[in-house]
Amino acid sequence: MKNIVLSTLNAKYIHTSLALRYLKAFSQHDFPGIQIAEYTIKDPAMNIVSDIYQRKPEVVGFSCYIWNIEETIVVVSMLKKIMPELVVVLGGPEVSYDTEYWMNRLPEVNFIVVGEGEETLHHLLTELEGDRALYSVFGLAYRNKEGRVVINPPRPKLALDDIPTPHRFAEDVPSLANRVVYFETSRGCPFSCQFCLSSIEVGVRYFDIERTKNDLLYLIHSGAKLIKFVDRTFNIKRDYAMDMFEFLIQNHNGCVFQFEITADIMRPEVLDYLAENAPVGIFRFEIGVQSTNDLTNSLVKRRQNFAKLTRTVTKVKESGKIDQHLDLIAGLPEEDYNSFRKTFNDVFALGPEELQLGFLKMLRGTGMRHDADKYGYLYMDHAPYEILGNKILPFSDLVRIKRVEDVLEKYWNAHRMDHTVRYLIEREFTSAFDFFQEFGDYWEERGWQKIGHQLEDLFTRLHAFLKHRGTAKLDIIEGLMKLDYFLNHKYKPRKIWWDFTLDKPQQSDYLRLLAEQPEAVSSSFAALGIGEKELHKHVMIEKLPFRLDRYLQSGELDRTSEQLLIVYFPPDASAKPQPFTLALEPTSA
């Protein structure tokens, strides 16, 4: 076979498929005609089919996941119509369970590789070129001469170091800086969470650490900017994690590394080391909390000590070195709307840089899917198998939580209004969840989910919501919103979403004052040495009815004098805007 195409439909263009690279690395010595062809789920099926057709493959393999299986099926159907002799192979987690269902649903598919695919695919390609003794290929599903689906016994686990490195393909180098590089140092998971496919594989196997380090050095020196480790629990072995953290700190060269961390088993000495030695911003931690409900966690066989998790997350946050991305799952057993509200507030209070709100999916092969009837789950028939409700969390509640997710993404995870949102949650709403829920409900009532938004729309819509509900101290909130709006721009914004407090002559007078007496603002402002002409070009000013500086320092709301907000936008777009304040005359407030 001269032409073999290994393909997948990634969720986004910046993503890359580690699985395809493993498959190619394992088989390319005996089958040098293997090509990798990656697309995205947004690409038109006709474009994908046309590209694959022009490669003239004899065999095409697709790596299948919940996010791409339905789009992949469309592509396979089209390919088989125009290339009836094409051998189609599917693999990946989505087709590794309920394999007979997939073989029966997809008559266009010739083979399915079940589980780890490197050795199985190589064996299959060998048999297709030779005796076609398909019965001998462990981990393979196929149809016999009578058309009956045959699923061979599973393949024993491969020794990981027998797999050639997937990270040394010359064709990947030009795009390393612009795409996410996925990397694994181990396979398997030590835990048994019933909603996760990783719970099915028993035990954890590690790649040789020296090989791992050599591959990482190669990627870093070749220009990789973001490497995501896909290990299910990177820190399960304390000594291994410490060794890797030390190695990456010494050799990062500006690259950023993201890890999945189990926070409640993180050792204090590891946290101390990171707090003292990690450069700011090179590590990101992804921590799956999922729920803080003890009964829920026990039902899904998830061992979690939330007090220890809290200590870890708090210590990492206090170090100021590492961004944390915490995950929640709505819809787990015995987690109703009020219980999930508590879970959300428990986790939001930890102050993660990002809080990901997901919804339970009944993945094929998991214990949750097996026990779905026990809890009265309704869920989608096709991928992504997301739940539609259960006995204690009806669809109406799920829909409301989805509104929370939408506003959370726009207003917290995107960090467009940190000062404003923190103020609202701390001082105006009962809890973080209630803010996002009330605003999400208002957003839906206005039909805004059906239309797009520019940056200023996010501000005007929040302002309309706050005004509609009669929010107290709206002038204070408006001041914080103005600050956030300015900080969202690299250059001096051309338009604003409010009417300036100062008219143009007043603005000119204040800019002249700033040019003549910059030390009245601060020594750091004076050190910028900005002349009046440059101030007009690169500075925005606005009058606020309270002492912003005191609020930012201590949380104190002081209305005894107005204050001038001054934001300098450096000509260098890579530099961040710099806010300053200048106290004005006392007020009668």
N, C-alpha and C positions, 0 to 999 in steps of 0.2 A: 504494500500500500504506500503510494507516494504522498498522498495528500490526506492528512488528518487534521481537522479543525476542532480545537477545544474552545468552547464559548460559554459565555454567561451574560445575563442582563443585570448589570449593577444598578443599585438604587440611584446613584448619582455618578456623574462623569468623574469626579475627583476620587471615587473609590477604585480600588484594584482588587482582583480576585487572587487570593493566596492559593486557593485550591487548584486553579488552573496551572499555576506555576509549579506546584508540587507534582501534578500529573505529567506535565511536560518534562520536568527534570528527571523523573523516574524512568520515562520511556524513550527519551529522545536518542539515546545511544543506539538502540535497536530500531527505532522508527524516526529517522532524522527529518521526515516530512511533516512533523507536528508543528502546527501554527496555533497561536493564541489569538482569538478575536473577541474583544470585549465591547459590549454595547451598554445602553441604559434602558430602563423600563419606559423612559419617555420617548425613545427613538421610534419612529414609525416602523411597523412590522415590515412593510415593503422595502424600506431602506436596509434593514437587517438581512432580509432574505436575499436581496440583490447583492449585497456585499459577500455573503457566504457563497452564493451561487458562482460569483466570479472567481472565487478561490478554488473551484472545481474539486471539492472534497469527495473522497470515497467513504469516509467515516466522519460524522460530526457528533461531538459530545457536548451536552449542556449541563452545567452545574446549577442545581435547582434549590430554591429557598422559598419561604412563604411570600417574600416580596416580589418574586419574579415568575413563579410557576405558571400562572394563568397567561401572562404575556409570552412565556416560552412555548406554551402549548399552541398558541396561534402561529408562531414562527415555524414550529415543527410541522404543523399541518400544511402550511404553504410550501415548505421545502419538499415534502413528500409528494406533493402534487406535480411539482415541476422536475423533481429528481427521484423518480420511483425506486431506483436502485440504491439510493443513498442509505447507508447504515446509520441509524440514529441511536445514540446511547445517552441515557439520562443517569445522573448521579447526584449526590448531595443529600442533605438532611431531609428535605421535603419528600423525596421519593424512597428514602431508606426505610420507611415504616409504611405499613399498609401497601406493600409493594404489589401484591396481586391486584388490588384495586386500581393502581396506576396502570398496570399492564392491560387490564381489561378496559379501562377508560380510554387508553391511548393506543389503538391498534397500529398507529404509524410508528410507534417506538419499538425498535427491535430488541434492545437490551436495557436493563437497569442494573447499575453497579450499586450494591448495598453496602453502606458503611464506608470505612476508609478505602479510598479508591485507587491508590497508587499501584499496588501490586495486582489488584483485580483487573484494572484496565490494561495493564501490560500483558497479563496472561490472556485476556480476551483478544487483544490485537494479535498476539502470537497464534492463537487458535484460528482466527479468521484467515490468517495467511497460510495456515498449515492444515491439520487434520479436522479442524472444527469440532473437536471433542469438548463441546460446551459443558457437558456434565462434569468435567474435571475442574471447572473454574469456580473455586469457592467464592461466595459473595456475589454471585451473578444470578439475575432473573432473565428468563428467555422463554420462547415458545418452542415446544418440540414439533415433530413432523405432523402430529395430529392437531396442532394448534393449541394444545393445552399449556397453560402457564406453569413453568417449572422454576422453583426458587431453590438454588443450591444452598448447602450449609454455609454458615458464615465463615469468613476467613480469619484465621488466628491473627492476633495483633502483630503488626510489623514492628521490628526493632527500628526505632526512630532514626538511629544513625545510619541505617541502610538506605535512607532516602537522601538522594543528592540535594544540595542546597537549592532552594527555589529563588534565591536572591541575586544570582549572578548573570542574568540575561542582559546582553549588551543593549538590546532594543528597549529595555526599561529605563536605562540611564537618563536619556534626554528629558523624561517626564517626572523623574523622582522628586524634583523640587515643587512640582505643582499638583501632586496627587498624594493621597494617604497611602503609606506603606503599612501593610498588615504583617505582623510578625508573631510567631509563637515559639516559646521556649519549652513548652510542655503540652501534653494532650491529656484530657480527662479532667474530672472534678471530684474533690473529696466529699462533696455534699450531695444531698438527695432531694432537692426541691422538686416537688411533683409537677410544677408548671414548666419545667425546663428540660430540654433534651439532654443537657449535659449530665443530668442525674442518672441516665441510663447506663453510661459507661463507668465501670467500676475501676477505681484506682487512677493514679496520676503517673504518667511517664514523662521523663525529661530528655531533651536533646543534650548532647555533650556540651558543657558550658564553654569550652574553648572554641568549638565550632560556632556556637551562638555569638560569642564576642567577636570573632573574626568576621562573621556576616554583618554584625552591627557596625563594625568599623568600616567595612566596605560601603555600606549604605550611607553612613554619615559622610565619608570622604567623597562619595559620588554625588552628594548634593541633596539627600533626603532632608526634608524640613519637618515632617510629622510622621512618627512611627507609632502605630497603635498595637500594643501587645494584646493578642486575643486569648491568652491564657485565662481560664475561668476564675482562678484565684491566684494571682501572681505571688502573693505573700504567704502561701501555705507553708513553705519552708523558710524559716527565719534566716538561716545562714545563706541560703541561695539568694533570697531577696536582697540581703545586705550586700553581698558580693556584686550583684547586678547594679544596685543603686550606686555603689562606689565607682564601679566601672563607667557607668553612664555620666556621672558627675565629672569624672576625669577626662572624658572623651566626647562630650556632647557637641561641641563645635556649633552651638546655636540651634541644634535640632531639638524638637519637643517630643516627649515620650508620654503616652497615655497608657494607664494600667487599670485593670479591673482588680479592685482591692476588697478583701473581706475585712471590714474595719474593726470588728470586735475581737479579732485575733492578732491585731497589729501589736507588736511588742514595743514597750516604752523606749527601749534603747534604740530601736530603729527610728522611732519618731524623733528622739533627741538628735540622732545623727543627721537626719534630714533637716531638722530645724537649724542646725548649726552649719551644715555644709552644702545643702542644695542651692544652686543659683535660682534666683526668682524666675518663675515662669517656664522652666524646662520640663517639669513633671506635672501631669494632670492625673487625678485619681477619679475613677468611676466606681461608685459604691452602691450596690444594690440593697436598699433598705426594704423596699416592697411594702411592708406593713409594720406597724408598731403594736398590733393586736396580738397578744400572746396566744390566744386560742387559734386565731387564723394561722399563725406561724407553725403551731404544732400540727394542725391538720394537713398542712402542705409539707410537713417534715423538714421545716426550715429552722435550724438551730441559730438563734440570734440573741445576743445579750445587748439590749439597747443602751443600757448604762455605759457599757464598755465602748460601744460604737460611738456614743455621744462624746466620750472622753477623747477618742481618737480624732473625730471630726473637729472637735473644738481645738485640740492641740495643733492640728495641721493648719486650721484657719488662723490661729494666733501667731503662727510662725510667719505668715504672710508670704510663704514661698510657693505654695502649691494650690492651684485651682481644684475645686472639688465639684463633681457632677454626681448628684444623688438621684437614685431611681425609685419610683413608686409604681405599684400595680393596683389599679382599681378593679374590684370585682372578685377578689380572692374569697374563699369560703368563709362564711360568718362575718364578713366585713360589709355592713350595710352603709347607708349614706352617712349617718352620724359617726359611725366608727371610722369611716374613711376620712371624714372631716378632721377627726382627732389625729389620725395618722399624718395627714397633710400638715397640720399645724405643728405637730411634734417635730417633723423633719424640717419644715421651713424655718422654725426657730433656730435651727443649727446654722443658718446663714450660708447655705451652699451657693457657690457662684452660679450653678445651674441646677434646677430641680426638674427632672424629667418625669412627666406624668403619663404612664402608659396604661393600657387596658388589657385585662387577661385574655390570652389567646389559647384556644384548645388545640395545642400542637399535636400532630399525629405521633403516637409512641409514648406520650407522657401519661403519668398517673392521673393528672387532672382530667384529661379527656376520657380515660377509663371510668372515672368516678363522676362524670358529668351529671348523670341522672340522679345520683344521691343528693345533689344540691339543687336540682331543678334548673340546670343551666340550659339556656337557649343560646345557640351560637351559629355563625355563618357556616353554610355547607362547604364553601370553597375558601381557599387561602385569602386573607390571613386568619380565618377561623376565630375572629374576635367575638367575644360574648355579646349577647343582646339582652342579657338579664339573667336573674336566678330567683330563688324563692324569696330572698330578703332584699334584693337590689333590682327593682324593676327597670325596664327600659327607660321610663320617664326620669329616674334618678341618674342613670348612666348618661343620658343626653345632657342633663344639667352639669354633670362632672366634666363632660367634654367641653362645655363652655368655659369652665375653669381652666382647662388645658389650653384652650385657644388664647385667652387673655394672658395666662401665665407666660406663654411663649413670647408674645408680643411685648409685654411690659416688664417681665422680670428676666427671663433667660437672655433676651436681646440686650439687656442693660442700657435701655434708652432713657430710663427715668428713675435711676436708683434713689436719688435724694427724695423725689416726690413720693415714690411708692413706699419707701421706708416710713416717711412721715405719716402717710395715710394709714398704713397698717398699725403703726404704734399709737396713733392719736385719734383716728377718726372711725375705725372699724373694729368690731369685736375681735376679729382675728384675721390672719392673712387669707385663709380660705374664704371668709365672708366677703372680703374685698373683691377677690377674683370672681367669686360666684355672683355677687350683685352686679358687678360691672359686666360680666359675661352674659347675664340675663338681659341687661339693658342693651348690650351690643346686638344680641340676637333679635330683640324686639324691634330695633331700628333697621334690621335687615343688612347690617354692615358686613355680615359674614359672606354676603353674595357679591360684594364689590371689593376692589383693591384699595390700597392705602399708601399714601406717601408719608414721610416722616411727620410733616405738620398735621396730617389727618389724625395720627395717634394722639397728638396733643389736644387738638380741638375736640375730639370725641371724648377723651377723658374729662376735659373741662366741661363739656355739655352734660356728662353723667353727674359730675360733682355738683353742678349748678342745679340740675333737675332734682336731686335728692336733698337740696338745701344744706349742703355741707358747711359746717362752721369754719370760720377763719379762712375763707376762700382766698383772701388777698395774700395770706402767708403761702398757701399752696401755689397760687399763681407765681409768686416769687421763686419758689423752688422749681416750678415747671420751666420758667424762663432760664434759670441756671442750667437745667438739664438740656434744654433745647440748644443753648449755645454750645454746650460741651459735646453735642452730637455732631458738630461740624468741624471739618479740617480747616476750612477757610471761612472768613467772615460771611455769614449767611446773607443772601440777597433779599430774602423775604422772611417775615415773622408772622406768627399766627395771632398776634394781639395788636392792639393799638399802643404805640409807644406812649409812655408817661411824659416824656420830654419832647417838646417840639424841636425843630431843627436849630433855631437860634440858641436854645438852652443846651442842646447837645454840643454845639460849637463852643459855647462858653466853657462848659466842663472840660472839653478836650484841650482847650487852651490852658486851663488851670492845670490839667495833668501834665502838659508839656512844660509849664513853667515851674510847677512844684511837685515833681514826681515823688519826692521823699514823703510828701503828705500821705501818700498811699502806703508805701512800704519801701524799705531799702532794696528789697528784691525787685520791685517794680522800677525803682530808680535805676537799678543796675542794668536794666534792659536798654536804657538810653534811647528811648523812642522820641523822635521829634514830632511836632504837631502835624506835619503832613503825613507821616507814617501812622500816627494815631488815627487819623481819618480813614486810612486804608485798612488798618489791621486791628482796630479795636471796636468793640460794641459796648455801649453803656446803657444802663437802665436804672431808674430809681425804684427802690424797694421800700415798703412801709415798715420794715423791721431790721434789726441788726443780724444780717446773715452770718457775719463772722462768728458771733457768739453762738448762734444756733449750730453751726457746723462744728464748733469746738466742744460745746457742752450740752447741746440740746435745749438751751435756754431760749425762750421766746421773749425777746426784748423789743418793745415798741416805743421806747423812750425817744428814739431818734430814727430818722430815715437813713438809708444807706445807698450809696451808689455802687451798683454792680459793674465791674469793669472786666471784660474778657478780651484777652490778647490772643490773636490768631497768628502764630508765627508764619512767615512766608514759606518755610520748609514744611511741606504737608505731612512729613513723617513725625513732626513734633506735635504734641498735644496742645489744645487750647489751655491758656493759663488764666484762671479767675482771680481777681483781686477785689477788695472792697474799700470804700472810703466813707467814713461816718459823716453825715450831714447834720443840719440843724435839728435840735430837739423838737419833738412834736408834743401836742397836748394829749395824745392818746395815753 
